[in-house]
Amino acid sequence: MNKWYAVTIVVVVLAIAVSAGIMQYGHKKGGVYSATSVKPSIPPNTTEEKITFATLLSYKNSYLMPGIGNDSSKYYIIIAYDPECPYCAVELNSTLPYFYSIAEKGYARVEFVGIPVHPYSLEMIAILDLIYQKYGFQKYYLVLDKSYAQYVSSIYTYFKNESLGLWATPPKPPTPSTLYSIMKKYNLTINTSEINSTVKGLYPIIATSYQLGIQAVPTLIVYNAYTSSTVLEIVGMKKESVIESEINSIINGVK
């Protein structure tokens, strides 16, 4: 079966699951959408202009916005994600190696902005940011990638069992315990007393992101740092081939 055909069906299955009320998130229910909406208590940018990344540039060397690549790159790729979002999981499980590669080769700097939507995502973003601060980008990438991979595996298992007419438990999204389990395998530790202070530190960047127009996850933004302009926005889950094609058409050959 074609991978993206399967993904499309998985998305349909998840949507049906939500409408049926079977997606349970720990202590409460949560919604799953093709582009999961962010709903903070501050007014968003309501203009039709593309999202600008300029205001967030002050965070680029901060552990609150994990990044990889040359600071002087012409292009910045901003990935707005939620660690619990199934659509982020499916999209980034496929595309994370691509983003890592173009950053390593000097085509763009890649920045990750955690946008909490689901019950445990704010705490999870704080944990991931602390991993980045203490161990660097590679370990941040490793834990996020492994967490998403486990989630995608659960989603596919659910879809496979449902397609075979078997009883299946709805896929459970990752939680902080998921991250701790992965960290333990790689001898990574985080001082839990730092999580609360990191959570508080995240509030301004989250508020700024929403005010700039990042109102759903996953959202990908390609920003031209030389002209201070956004040249591409991709909102909601897209095929790996579409993402790579659109971004390559912009950054191809540019360093």
Order of alpha helices (4+ residues) and beta strands (2+ residues): alpha-beta-beta-beta-beta-beta-alpha-beta-alpha-alpha-alpha-alpha-beta-beta-beta-alpha
